[in-house]
Amino acid sequence: MVEFLQSEMRERHIPGLQIVVVKNRKVVLSKAFGVASLQYGVPVSDTSVFSINSATKSFTGVAVMQLVEQGKLELQAPAARYLSDLPPDWQAVTVAQLLAHTSGLPDILDQRSSGLIAGSPEASWKAVQTLPMEFAPGQRFSYNQTNYLLLGKIIDRLSGQPFLQFIQRRQFDAVGMPNTSFGDSRDVINNKANSYHLAGDGTTLKNVIEDFTPNMRTGAGINSSAQELAKWIVALQQGRLLKPASLNQLWEPSAYSDGKPAPWAMGWPAIRRGEHRAVAGIGGGRSAFYVYPDDDLAVIILTNLAGGQPEQLIDTVAGYYVPALRKINGGGYALYRLREQFGAASFDNIDQKLRQVTEKYAVSAPSDGALNGWGYRLLAQRQTKSAIAVLALAAQRYPDSANAHDSLAEAYEADSATGPAIQHYRRSLELNPKNQNALDRLKLLERN
């Protein structure tokens, strides 16, 4: 497993990483790799803390369930019961829909800039209340930060204290997490690993400047270590933070108004239902933890690379402890072994070699998302032909994936192959008529 993780760190250019595995409520693996600060050459240690970004929402879900247990809150009640002066269109949105991102509320963040829609928190709060609903509550999923801003307001009001203080006392202090705290780049945080992202060349690392305004920190803003997150997960499983029935409700995947399954539980993404089900905390493309309730297993991987996507590694790690997972989602391990076969060689016959890998190691094939991730890393490193081979494999294996065809089109365009680029942009648009990138690129390519 160590070789797998080190290989992934090299492949993804991850400077530093922590991993903790909890089996049967005991830590069975705890490792630290790489560098916490490139500037000062500080290695990652067990006490290094990392930004977990939006995985903070999992803590907010626990806080809400604690208020439910106190009899102060009902999940199916409208948020308007607890907050006055909400816009008329917001009145029917329930607390559960806020937690599961099925509210239909407009987003207080500008998705293009990742900043608040009107600059200051106060102006943005006023502005978002004037925007139209995206859809009727419960109709579909749309991830946005307005949901968790409202949950913060509800926690403030019902707990009688600021939500930051409520979470600090009822979770960090209750578990014994002295190094876990809220904060961003403006704050002095002991043992904080620097955050980085890759520049356009796919290899150069740049600093990430994080800004989590206090009123938005129910959605993002916690810094922690893998060991302290493991203590928190064990405390949840032991009933020290929530009763077992409440924990089951917390991790129960939500549903839309028509009864069809929705992708989140109460503050936790529902990674998989049924056999070897899992719920998660995922943040910033750099930090993630999965809990497998029926397997009594949890895996926590924290990194300091935005875009490192450690969530793509967790099922593979879990497969070392629950081998059956390799047949369900062993794609990460398959890619690891597939990359070993190529090295600097040509990517000819990649589909045949993938079949050989999956048969030899008895693992499932990688998802279109995993293949896309590899393809884009190759593309960023200007290995265009190799990227085309990988992304073509994704489009071949997942012919109904609009994203796979869009990605392949981008690779062909980077290779100045206009004809194939147009072909795959058109196919992507057929599968997803709302694909704005395909629309924009087709206008440009067909005009020329």
Secondary structure, 3 states (H helix, E strand, C coil): CHHHHHHHHHHHCCCEEEEEEEECCEEEEEEEEEEEECCCCEECCCCCEEEEECCHHHHHHHHHHHHHHCCCCCCCCEHHHCCCCCCHHHCCCEHHHHHHCCCCCCCCECCCCCCECCCCHHHHHHHHCCCCCCCCCCCCCCCCCHHHHHHHHHHHHHHCCCHHHHHHHHHHHHHCCCCCEECCCCCCCCCECCCEEECCCCCCEEECCCCCCHHHCCCCCEEECHHHHHHHHHHHHCCCCCCHHHHHHHCCCCECCCCCECCECCCCEEEECCCCCEEEEEECCCEEEEEEHHHCEEEEEEECEECCCCHHHHHHHHHCCCCCHHHHHCHHHHHHHHHHHHCCCCCCCHHHHHHHHHHHHCCCCCCHHHHHHHHHHHHHCCCHHHHHHHHHHHHHHCCCCHHHHHHHHHHHHHCCCHHHHHHHHHHHHHHCCCCHHHHHHHHHHHHC
